[in-house]
Amino acid sequence: MIAKSNSLRRSPSSSSKTQGAFLIPVVMLAAVVLIATAPSPARRPSLTSFLPAPATSPFAADKGKLRIMVNGQQVGKEEFEISPSGNNWVARGNSEIQSPQGSSRVNGTLEVKPDGTPIHYQWSTEGVKKASATVTFSGSKADIELRLEGARPYNQQFTFNSPLVVVLDNNLYHQYAILGRIYDWDKKGPQTFSVLVPQEITPGSITVESLGKQDVAGTKLDELRVKTEDNEIDAFFDGPKLMRLIAPAANAEIIRE
């Protein structure tokens, strides 16, 4: 069970199901651009960011670019980097999406412990309107502060069953690489995780299962199937590297360059 509490009587509308991070990019923008305020500045890397992470961590440094495709047409792009920061890991990404309403940019920075447990997350979006928020994780609780233009900050707290919460935010697809490292490939089989979609302020759960090696465009890749109650997405990996995401119901693909 996921409990929630908030400091205002009125809260932003959100779906009761975890689906925000699985919708096609153009549709997701309809929800994202309604939230407004300026993006927060990125933190400067410290000297500890160059230290190697513990050998027990399942993560590996990675940097790349993704093409966001819908109906065979490119509608956006994303650049990301996953790197060690002291004993922890930081995943940074920024994406640009084109829609009939214009261009929208999303930035996100996620810090996790060596086992993938989240510590801190911040996101910002620019487009028709602006918004930003921070999420602080402490034990099984997540405290969200959403900053809206011309309004008081909105605060909400969620309590999960476990501190290990997967962050899968709208239009920041590199975060599936974090999920790929958290999944126990040795154990295999279906594994269920608590999940948070920060831009939608939506918690829920996902079930992830390895489907083994698959031939994708002539390359053997490891496939994970990610399911919610009413949606699914297929993630393909080459070792620790996320190579492709496919959402059949939305006819959407995320392809690594």
C-alpha positions in Angstrom: 0.0 0.0 0.0 1.2 3.5 -0.8 0.1 6.2 1.6 0.1 9.9 0.7 -0.3 13.2 2.5 -0.3 16.8 1.2 0.0 20.3 2.7 -2.7 21.9 0.6 -6.4 21.1 0.2 -6.2 21.1 -3.5 -3.7 18.9 -5.4 -2.8 18.6 -9.1 -4.9 16.0 -10.9 -3.2 12.6 -11.5 -4.2 9.2 -12.7 -4.7 6.4 -10.2 -2.7 4.1 -12.3 1.0 4.3 -13.1 1.0 5.2 -16.7 2.5 8.7 -17.1 6.0 7.4 -18.0 4.6 5.0 -20.6 2.4 7.3 -22.7 3.6 8.5 -26.1 5.7 11.7 -25.8 3.2 14.1 -27.4 0.4 13.0 -25.2 2.5 13.3 -22.1 3.2 16.9 -22.8 -0.4 17.7 -22.3 -0.1 16.9 -18.7 3.5 18.2 -18.2 3.1 21.7 -19.7 0.1 22.5 -17.4 2.6 22.7 -14.5 4.6 25.9 -14.2 7.8 27.5 -12.8 11.4 28.1 -13.7 14.0 25.3 -13.8 16.4 25.0 -10.9 20.1 25.3 -11.5 22.1 22.1 -11.9 24.6 21.3 -9.1 28.3 21.6 -9.9 30.1 18.2 -9.8 32.4 17.9 -6.8 35.8 16.3 -6.7 34.3 13.1 -5.3 32.4 12.7 -8.6 35.6 11.4 -10.1 36.1 8.6 -7.5 35.2 5.1 -8.6 32.0 3.6 -7.1 32.1 0.5 -5.0 32.6 -2.8 -6.9 29.4 -4.2 -5.4 27.3 -1.6 -7.3 25.4 -3.0 -10.3 25.8 0.3 -12.1 28.3 1.3 -14.8 29.2 4.7 -16.3 27.3 5.5 -19.5 26.7 8.4 -21.8 24.6 8.6 -24.9 21.8 10.0 -27.1 18.3 8.7 -27.7 15.9 9.4 -30.6 12.2 9.5 -29.6 10.1 8.1 -32.4 6.3 8.0 -32.7 4.6 6.4 -35.7 8.0 6.1 -37.4 8.6 9.8 -37.1 11.2 11.5 -34.8 9.4 13.8 -32.4 12.2 14.4 -30.0 15.7 13.6 -28.7 17.4 13.0 -25.3 20.9 13.2 -24.1 22.0 11.5 -20.8 24.9 10.6 -18.6 25.1 8.1 -15.7 28.2 8.5 -13.6 29.6 7.8 -10.1 29.5 10.5 -7.4 31.4 9.3 -4.4 29.7 6.2 -3.2 26.5 7.0 -5.1 25.5 7.3 -8.7 23.9 10.2 -10.6 21.8 10.0 -13.7 21.3 13.2 -15.6 19.2 13.7 -18.7 17.6 16.3 -20.9 15.2 15.9 -23.7 13.5 18.1 -26.3 10.1 17.2 -27.6 8.2 18.7 -30.6 4.4 18.8 -30.5 1.7 20.9 -32.2 1.9 23.3 -29.3 5.6 23.9 -29.9 8.9 22.7 -28.4 9.2 21.5 -24.8 12.4 20.7 -22.8 12.7 18.5 -19.8 15.7 18.1 -17.5 16.1 15.6 -14.7 18.8 14.6 -12.2 18.5 11.5 -10.1 20.9 10.5 -7.3 20.8 6.8 -6.1 22.7 4.7 -3.7 24.9 1.8 -5.0 21.9 -0.6 -4.9 19.6 1.8 -6.8 17.7 3.2 -3.8 16.9 6.8 -4.7 18.2 9.7 -2.5 17.2 12.9 -4.4 15.6 13.8 -7.7 14.9 17.1 -9.4 13.3 18.0 -12.6 12.4 21.1 -14.6 10.5 21.7 -17.8 10.4 24.6 -20.2 7.9 25.2 -23.1 4.6 26.9 -23.2 4.9 27.1 -19.4 7.6 26.3 -16.9 7.8 24.0 -13.9 10.3 22.5 -11.5 10.2 20.2 -8.5 12.4 18.3 -6.1 11.9 14.9 -4.5 13.7 13.9 -1.3 13.7 10.3 -0.4 14.2 9.2 3.2 13.6 5.6 4.1 10.3 4.5 2.6 9.0 8.2 2.3 9.2 10.6 -0.6 8.7 14.3 -0.1 7.8 16.3 -3.2 8.0 20.1 -3.5 6.4 21.4 -6.7 7.1 25.0 -7.6 4.5 26.7 -9.7 4.7 30.1 -11.3 2.8 32.7 -9.3 1.7 30.2 -6.6 2.9 28.8 -3.3 5.0 25.7 -3.5 2.9 22.5 -3.4 4.1 19.8 -1.0 3.1 16.1 -0.9 4.5 13.0 0.8 4.2 9.4 -0.3 5.0 6.4 1.8 6.0 3.2 0.0 6.4 -0.4 1.1 10.2 -0.2 0.6 12.9 2.4 0.2 13.8 0.9 -3.2 11.5 3.0 -5.4 12.0 3.2 -9.2 11.8 6.7 -10.7 10.4 6.7 -14.2 9.6 10.3 -15.3 7.9 11.6 -18.4 10.2 12.0 -21.4 13.4 11.0 -19.6 13.8 7.5 -21.0 17.4 7.0 -19.8 15.9 6.2 -16.4 15.0 2.7 -17.7 18.7 2.1 -17.6 18.6 2.4 -13.8 15.6 0.0 -13.8 17.7 -2.4 -15.8 20.4 -2.4 -13.2 18.0 -2.8 -10.3 16.4 -5.8 -11.8 18.0 -9.1 -10.6 19.1 -10.8 -13.8 20.5 -13.8 -12.0 17.2 -14.5 -10.2 15.1 -13.7 -13.3 11.4 -14.2 -13.3 8.8 -11.4 -12.6 9.9 -8.9 -10.1 7.7 -6.1 -8.7 8.9 -2.6 -7.8 7.3 0.5 -6.4 7.5 3.3 -8.9 7.1 7.1 -8.9 6.3 9.3 -11.9 7.4 12.7 -10.4 6.0 15.1 -13.1 2.6 13.5 -12.6 3.0 13.2 -8.8 1.8 9.6 -9.4 3.0 6.5 -7.4 2.2 2.9 -8.2 3.9 -0.4 -9.0 5.4 -2.1 -12.0 6.3 -5.8 -12.8 9.5 -6.5 -14.7 10.5 -9.8 -16.2 13.4 -10.9 -18.4 12.5 -12.4 -21.7 16.0 -13.5 -22.5 18.1 -12.6 -25.5 16.3 -11.3 -28.6 17.4 -10.4 -32.1 16.8 -6.7 -32.6 17.9 -5.3 -35.9 20.5 -8.0 -36.2 21.9 -7.6 -32.7 21.4 -9.9 -29.8 20.0 -7.9 -26.8 18.6 -8.7 -23.4 14.9 -7.9 -23.1 13.0 -6.7 -20.1 9.2 -6.5 -20.2 7.8 -3.7 -18.0 4.1 -3.9 -17.1 1.7 -1.8 -15.3 -2.0 -2.6 -14.8 -3.0 -1.4 -18.3 0.3 -0.9 -20.2 3.6 -2.5 -21.1 6.9 -1.5 -22.6 9.8 -3.6 -23.8 13.4 -2.5 -22.9 16.4 -3.9 -24.6 20.0 -3.8 -23.2 23.5 -4.5 -24.3 25.1 -5.3 -21.0 24.3 -2.3 -18.7 23.6 -0.1 -21.7 20.0 0.8 -22.6 19.7 0.4 -26.4 16.0 0.6 -27.2 12.5 0.9 -25.8 9.3 -0.2 -27.6 5.8 0.7 -26.5 3.6 -1.3 -29.0 0.3 0.2 -27.9 1.5 3.7 -28.6 3.5 2.8 -31.7 6.5 4.5 -30.0 10.2 3.6 -30.0 13.2 5.1 -28.2 16.4 4.3 -30.1 19.9 4.8 -29.0 22.2 6.5 -31.5 
